Every structure is written in structure tokens, then in C-alpha cells.
């Protein structure tokens, strides 16, 4: 006899929704109301997070986390050849799941790495477009990490470790599932029916919130259907009004076709989004150390990975333009984070330990960048201004043309309390004499920061 748990959960879901717009409710299920909610302050202060793409796709570890779709949705020749060469005829994607064992997964070790990297929040894929859930979802029978594969609650185990170190926890969740029969039926009906949403998507979202109390929900997989199909505004109204995280939770903008960069909490807009100027709305850039994939690839090459200087430059430019930087790594099916990814993350952490004052809790300055002697990117915090540069200037003289000095101006370099000598350039601007750099070294910092006090 089938379990009644999914039915009971579904009834609880709709009871919760119905209770979301009674007396005293602050937000109604429409975008005008939902978009008026202030973003909880912790997110803008955090600045740097780690994204983790992990699932059954980590088992084949070939080319992309979209393996199943490229293989059986698009019938891509490279994926067909890979399967023919390495697996027997008739092998199906669900047969990868028992091999997703995560036998070396140590959430404490992961969390130590994320903390050492300087991250303030971590976002884990609870379910990617393949539909496999990294927790015991009651509406994903035998296609979850408790029933098969690791036989453990990966979402819960990582969350417990993160909270011991006071790191914020975000949950990525795909609204769609490529090959779920109910989703395909709704799609065939032009999304006029909602059987998949009512029996799968919404019960899982409510379960994740009530069970794990996330600080952030990173929604994805929305692009094929409008938000009305996903019942996104109903869910968000409940989340903001009645949920156990109603005052602290942050969400992104992927809640239906046409929502990106328009509705939601902060904006992702698109993967690896980089605006050309300071946006008016809080945003986040998500990018991956592996430039070809979000999930683990057994065939990745060093030349296809972001190096540390590129990551630091990307982080600085993102924060200078008011964004958060979410850097992705893909663990193996065994539950380890590849050493090359660990090296990158620890490198970011080493830089942030010296220069973090210019990043965490910072705000965009009235000028974001300039290019005088070398390219400069600015941030600010309270009355302080930070000038970050990636290239050491000739003769150790750094010219900053934008700041307006005063008799109270004081200049130092982060990592050293000794004041630096400076001279005015005119009505605005100053020339700063930097200490001589050390000899060229592979361990030299990828960027330096000058702190300006008493400038306008």
C-alpha cells in the first residue's frame, strides 16, 4: 500500500497557503507586494558565498551536470559515444544512482574549507533538473539520497555542520524535472494543468523550508513556464508571512519565465551575469571554478579552470558594483572536493584575511572604478574608502584621481598599519608612495588594497 505521507504533506501545504493571507498579513501573493519586501541585511553584508553542485550527475562526471538531458533529451553525439564506450546496452540514467555513494563525504571537513575560504554562506543543490533529491523527500520515492546511493540526508548533514560555524545555509532547488511524467504531461498541455506543481514542486519546497529552515532559497529551472504555473507568488507569500524563516530568508529571481532580473529578492538575471554599470537592485554573480561545468567533471583540464588572480579580480569587481559573488565547486560522487578546487578556495580565503575589510559589509562608492596609473576598483564602508588594484604601479607611485583629500586624510595599506606618504594631485586626487614590493613570487598577492580615511 502506498505511503500516506505525501498526501498528508500536501494537505499541510495547502492549509499553510490558505493561512497566508489572513489578518495582519504583510505580503499578498502578487509581485507588487512581494517585491516591496526589504532584503534581509545579512545577505548584502556577506558578499561571498560558495555554490555546490552535487548529485547523480557527479557519477558519470562527463562534460556537464546536464548529462542526462544531453544524452537522452538532445541525443548529443558525444554523450551517446561516451555511454556506448563505457556502459552496457540498455543502461539507464537511474542506474547511476547506486554509484552516488558519497562514502568520503565529511560535512565537517567541507565546512572547515568553506570557512577558510572566507565564505559567509553556502548554497547546496538539494535537487537539480534530474529530479534526484539530496534529502529524503517524501514525494521522490526511491529517487533520493536516503533511499538509494549514500543512504543519508546530505542536505541535513551539511546544514548541521555549517551552523556550528555560523555560516548561512542556502538551498538550491530546481522547479522543473526534465523527465518526470507529470511535468511532461503538464508541458504537453501547455502548462494549463498543474499536476506536477501540486504533487511534486510545492510539497518539496515547503518540506525544505519547514525541515531545514534555510537562510536562502536559490530557485532555478523556471524558464519553460510562467510563475502562475509554478504558483510562485503563493509560495513566496507564505514564505514571507508564515514560514519559520519569514524574517531572515532571502530568495533570488528565478520563479517563472520572465521573472529573472525583474521579480523576487535579489537578482541573478543569468548565469555569470556581469552588469556594465552599478545596478539599482541588489544582485549576485554566480560563476564556477570549472568554466565548462557546474558539476564535477572527470575530464576537466587545468586550462579550463579559473586561476586565483581571475577569481579575485571577479570578486572585487562584483562587490564594487554592489553584488555578491557566489563561487561554485563540484564535488565527486565519492563526496570529496577536488584538491585543485580546494587550492582555489583557500587562496581566496588567504587574500580575504588581509583584504576583507574592503569586501565584507562594504558599499559601492560614488565612483566604482578608474584607470590612471593602473586600474582601480573602489568600495567603501562607513567613512572609509578602499582602492583595490591588481597591478603594481611603476616607481611604487599609485595615482588616484577621484578622491578629494582633506587635512585629515590618512592612507594605509591593508595588512600594514604604517601610514603611507601621499601628495595631492590638484583639487581632487592624490599620489600615494607605496612600499617597495617583494621579489616576484608565485605566492605574491593577486591584488592589494589602499585604505583612505578623510577623503570625499
C-alpha positions in Angstrom: 0.0 0.0 0.0 1.5 3.4 -0.9 2.5 5.7 1.9 0.1 8.4 3.0 3.0 10.8 3.9 3.0 12.7 0.6 -0.8 13.2 0.8 -0.6 14.4 4.3 2.2 16.7 3.4 0.2 18.1 0.5 -2.8 18.8 2.7 -0.5 20.6 5.2 1.0 22.7 2.3 -2.4 24.0 1.1 -3.5 24.6 4.7 -0.4 26.7 5.1 -1.1 28.6 1.9 -4.7 29.3 2.8 -3.5 30.8 6.1 -1.0 33.1 4.4 -3.4 36.0 3.8 -5.4 36.5 6.9 -5.5 39.4 9.3 -2.1 41.1 9.9 -0.5 39.7 6.7 2.2 41.9 5.3 2.6 40.5 1.9 0.0 39.4 -0.6 0.6 36.9 -3.4 1.3 39.4 -6.2 4.6 40.8 -7.4 3.9 44.4 -6.4 3.6 43.3 -2.8 6.3 40.7 -2.8 8.9 42.9 -4.5 8.3 45.6 -1.8 9.8 43.3 0.9 13.2 44.7 2.1 16.1 42.3 1.6 17.4 41.0 4.9 20.6 42.9 5.7 22.8 39.8 6.2 22.9 39.0 2.5 24.4 42.3 1.4 26.9 42.2 4.2 28.0 38.6 3.4 29.4 39.4 -0.1 31.0 36.0 -0.7 29.4 32.5 -0.9 30.2 29.0 -2.1 27.9 27.2 -4.5 28.0 23.4 -4.5 26.6 21.4 -7.4 26.3 17.7 -6.3 24.0 14.9 -7.5 23.7 11.8 -9.6 25.3 13.7 -12.4 28.6 13.5 -10.4 28.8 9.8 -11.2 29.3 9.9 -15.0 31.2 13.1 -14.4 31.3 13.8 -18.1 31.2 17.3 -19.6 28.3 18.7 -17.6 25.8 18.4 -14.8 23.2 18.4 -17.7 24.5 14.9 -18.6 21.0 13.2 -18.7 19.5 15.9 -20.9 22.3 16.0 -23.4 22.3 12.2 -23.5 18.6 11.3 -23.7 17.0 14.7 -24.3 19.2 16.0 -27.1 20.9 12.8 -28.1 24.2 14.6 -28.3 26.7 12.5 -30.3 29.5 12.9 -27.7 27.3 11.6 -24.9 25.9 8.8 -26.9 29.5 7.7 -27.8 30.6 8.0 -24.1 27.8 5.7 -23.0 28.4 3.2 -25.8 32.1 3.0 -24.9 31.7 2.8 -21.2 28.4 1.2 -20.3 26.4 -1.9 -21.5 23.5 -1.6 -23.9 20.2 -0.6 -22.2 21.9 1.2 -19.3 19.6 3.8 -17.9 20.4 7.1 -16.0 18.7 5.9 -12.8 21.3 3.1 -12.7 23.9 5.7 -11.8 22.2 6.5 -8.5 23.5 3.5 -6.5 27.0 4.6 -7.5 26.4 8.0 -6.0 27.6 6.7 -2.6 29.3 9.8 -1.0 31.4 7.4 1.1 34.0 10.0 1.8 31.6 12.9 2.4 32.7 14.6 5.6 30.5 17.7 6.2 32.8 19.0 9.0 35.7 18.9 6.6 33.7 20.7 3.9 32.7 23.3 6.3 36.2 23.9 7.5 37.2 24.5 3.9 34.3 26.9 3.2 35.1 28.9 6.4 38.8 29.0 5.5 37.8 30.3 2.1 36.2 33.3 3.7 32.7 32.4 2.6 29.8 33.7 4.7 27.1 31.5 3.1 26.9 28.2 1.2 24.3 27.1 -1.3 23.8 23.3 -1.9 21.9 21.7 -4.8 19.1 19.9 -3.0 17.6 18.9 -6.3 18.9 19.6 -9.8 16.9 19.2 -13.1 17.4 15.4 -13.0 15.0 15.3 -10.0 17.2 13.4 -7.6 16.8 14.9 -4.1 19.7 15.1 -1.7 17.4 14.5 1.2 14.6 12.0 1.9 11.9 13.9 0.0 8.5 12.1 0.7 7.4 12.8 -2.9 10.5 11.5 -4.6 10.2 7.8 -3.7 13.4 5.8 -4.3 15.0 8.8 -6.2 16.6 10.4 -3.2 19.8 10.1 -1.2 18.2 8.4 1.7 16.5 5.6 -0.2 19.5 4.9 -2.6 23.1 5.9 -3.1 24.5 7.5 0.0 21.6 6.4 2.2 21.9 9.6 4.2 20.4 13.0 4.5 23.1 15.1 2.7 21.1 18.3 3.0 20.7 17.9 6.7 24.2 16.7 7.4 25.8 19.7 5.7 23.4 22.2 7.3 24.2 20.9 10.8 28.0 21.4 10.2 27.6 24.8 8.6 25.5 26.1 11.5 28.2 25.0 14.0 30.5 27.6 12.4 27.7 30.2 12.0 27.7 30.0 8.2 24.5 30.9 6.4 22.8 28.0 4.6 21.2 28.3 1.1 19.2 25.6 -0.7 19.2 25.4 -4.5 16.0 23.8 -5.8 15.0 23.2 -9.4 11.4 23.8 -10.1 11.3 21.5 -13.2 12.4 17.9 -13.7 13.4 17.0 -17.3 11.8 13.6 -17.5 9.2 13.5 -14.7 5.9 12.1 -16.3 3.7 14.6 -14.6 5.9 17.5 -15.7 5.9 16.3 -19.2 2.1 15.9 -19.1 1.7 19.5 -17.9 4.1 20.7 -20.5 2.2 18.9 -23.2 -1.0 20.6 -22.0 0.7 24.0 -22.4 1.1 24.3 -18.7 -2.7 24.6 -18.3 -2.6 21.8 -15.8 -0.5 21.8 -12.6 -0.4 18.2 -11.5 3.4 18.3 -11.2 3.5 21.5 -9.2 0.9 20.3 -6.8 2.2 16.9 -6.2 6.0 17.5 -6.5 7.4 21.0 -6.7 5.4 22.8 -4.0 5.4 19.9 -1.5 9.2 19.7 -1.8 9.7 23.5 -1.3 7.5 23.5 1.8 9.3 20.4 3.1 12.7 22.0 2.6 11.7 25.2 4.4 10.0 23.5 7.3 12.6 20.9 7.8 15.9 22.8 7.3 14.9 26.5 7.9 17.2 27.8 5.2 18.6 31.3 5.1 18.4 31.4 1.3 16.3 29.7 -1.4 18.1 29.6 -4.8 15.4 28.8 -7.2 16.1 27.5 -10.8 14.6 25.5 -13.6 11.8 28.1 -14.1 12.3 29.1 -17.7 9.8 26.9 -19.5 6.6 28.0 -17.7 5.2 31.3 -16.2 5.2 31.9 -12.5 1.5 31.4 -12.4 2.1 27.7 -13.4 4.6 27.3 -10.5 2.3 29.1 -8.0 5.4 31.1 -7.1 3.7 34.1 -5.6 1.6 31.9 -3.4 4.6 30.2 -2.1 6.6 33.4 -1.5 3.7 35.0 0.3 3.6 32.0 2.7 7.4 32.2 3.0 7.4 35.9 3.9 4.3 35.8 6.1 4.1 32.4 7.9 7.2 30.4 7.4 9.7 29.7 10.3 12.3 31.9 8.3 9.9 34.7 7.3 12.1 37.5 8.7 15.5 36.2 7.6 15.2 34.2 4.4 16.5 35.6 1.1 15.4 34.4 -2.4 16.6 35.0 -5.9 14.7 35.9 -9.1 14.1 32.6 -10.9 10.4 32.0 -10.2 8.9 31.8 -13.7 9.6 32.7 -17.3 10.2 36.4 -17.5 10.9 36.9 -13.8 14.7 37.0 -13.9 16.1 40.5 -13.3 12.6 41.7 -12.7 10.9 40.0 -9.7 12.0 38.2 -6.5 14.5 39.1 -3.8 17.9 39.8 -5.2 18.7 39.3 -8.9 20.8 36.6 -10.6 19.5 37.7 -14.1 21.5 34.9 -15.8 24.4 32.6 -15.0 27.7 34.5 -14.7 25.8 37.8 -15.0 28.1 40.9 -15.1 26.5 44.3 -15.4 28.3 47.1 -17.2 27.4 49.6 -14.5 26.2 49.9 -11.0 22.7 48.3 -10.9 19.9 49.8 -8.9 18.9 46.4 -7.4 20.9 44.0 -5.2 22.4 41.3 -7.4 24.6 38.2 -7.2 27.1 36.8 -9.7 27.2 33.0 -9.7 30.2 31.5 -11.5 32.2 28.3 -11.4 35.8 27.5 -10.9 35.4 25.0 -13.7 34.5 27.2 -16.7 32.9 24.4 -18.6 30.6 22.9 -15.9 28.9 23.4 -12.5 29.1 19.7 -11.6 32.2 17.6 -11.3 33.9 16.5 -14.5 36.3 13.7 -14.6 37.6 15.1 -17.9 38.3 18.6 -16.8 41.7 20.2 -17.6 43.7 22.8 -15.6 43.5 25.3 -18.5 39.7 25.2 -18.2 39.7 26.4 -14.6 39.7 29.9 -13.2 43.0 30.8 -11.7 43.2 32.7 -8.4 44.0 36.1 -9.8 41.0 35.9 -12.1 38.7 34.8 -9.2 39.9 37.7 -7.0 39.5 40.2 -9.8 36.0 38.9 -10.5 35.1 39.1 -6.8 36.4 42.6 -6.4 34.6 44.0 -9.5 31.4 42.3 -8.4 31.5 43.8 -4.9 32.5 47.2 -6.3 29.3 47.1 -8.4 27.2 46.2 -5.4 26.9 42.5 -6.0 27.6 39.3 -4.1 29.9 36.7 -5.5 28.8 33.0 -5.4 31.7 30.7 -6.5 30.9 27.1 -7.5 32.7 23.9 -6.9 31.6 20.4 -8.0 32.3 17.5 -5.5 32.9 14.0 -6.7 30.4 11.2 -6.4 32.5 9.9 -3.5 32.0 13.1 -1.6 35.4 14.8 -1.9 36.1 18.3 -3.2 38.9 18.0 -5.8 42.2 19.3 -4.5 42.5 21.9 -7.2 39.2 23.4 -6.1 40.3 23.4 -2.5 43.5 25.2 -3.5 41.5 27.9 -5.2 39.2 28.4 -2.2 42.0 28.5 0.3 43.7 31.1 -1.9 40.6 33.3 -1.8 40.5 32.9 2.0 44.1 33.9 2.3 43.5 37.1 0.3 40.3 37.9 2.2 42.1 37.6 5.6 44.2 40.6 4.6 41.8 42.5 2.4 38.4 41.5 3.8 37.7 45.0 5.3 37.3 46.2 1.7 34.8 43.4 0.9 32.6 42.4 3.8 29.8 44.8 4.7 31.1 47.3 2.1 29.1 49.5 -0.1 29.6 50.8 -3.6 31.4 54.2 -3.6 30.1 57.1 -5.7 32.7 56.1 -8.3 33.2 52.4 -8.8 36.4 52.4 -10.9 39.1 54.5 -12.6 42.1 53.9 -14.7 45.0 56.2 -14.1 48.4 54.6 -13.4 46.8 51.2 -13.0 43.1 50.0 -13.0 41.4 50.8 -9.6 38.2 49.4 -8.2 36.6 51.2 -5.2 34.5 50.1 -2.3 33.5 52.0 0.9 32.4 51.3 4.4 31.2 54.0 6.8 33.6 56.9 6.3 36.4 54.8 4.8 37.2 54.3 1.1 39.1 51.3 -0.3 41.1 51.4 -3.5 41.9 47.9 -4.8 44.5 47.4 -7.6 45.8 44.3 -9.4 48.9 45.6 -11.0 51.8 47.2 -9.0 52.4 50.7 -10.3 55.7 51.9 -11.8 58.1 53.5 -9.3 55.8 52.5 -6.5 53.6 55.5 -7.1 49.8 54.9 -7.1 47.8 57.8 -8.5 44.1 58.0 -7.5 42.4 60.8 -9.5 38.9 60.6 -7.9 39.2 61.0 -4.1 39.1 64.6 -2.7 41.6 64.9 0.1 41.5 67.0 3.3 43.9 67.9 6.2 42.5 64.7 7.9 43.4 62.4 5.1 45.2 59.2 6.2 46.4 56.5 3.9 47.4 52.9 4.8 47.6 49.6 3.1 45.6 46.7 4.4 47.9 44.3 6.1 50.2 47.0 7.4 49.3 49.7 10.0 52.1 52.1 8.9 50.8 55.3 7.3 51.8 55.8 3.6 53.2 59.1 2.3 51.0 60.9 -0.2 50.8 64.2 -2.0 47.7 65.9 -3.6 47.4 66.0 -7.4 45.2 69.0 -7.5 41.6 69.8 -6.5 41.0 66.1 -6.5 43.3 63.1 -6.5 46.4 62.0 -4.7 49.6 60.2 -5.4 50.5 57.5 -2.9 54.0 56.3 -2.3 53.8 52.5 -1.8 56.4 50.4 0.0 58.7 48.5 -2.4 57.2 45.2 -3.4 58.8 41.9 -2.5 60.6 39.9 -5.2 58.4 38.2 -7.9 56.9 35.1 -6.4 54.1 32.6 -7.3 52.7 33.3 -3.8 52.5 37.1 -4.3 49.1 38.6 -3.6 46.8 38.8 -6.7 45.6 42.3 -5.5 46.4 44.9 -3.0 44.2 47.4 -1.1 44.9 51.0 0.0 42.6 52.4 2.7 41.7 56.1 2.6 40.4 57.9 5.6 39.3 61.5 5.5 38.5 61.7 1.7 35.3 62.6 -0.2 
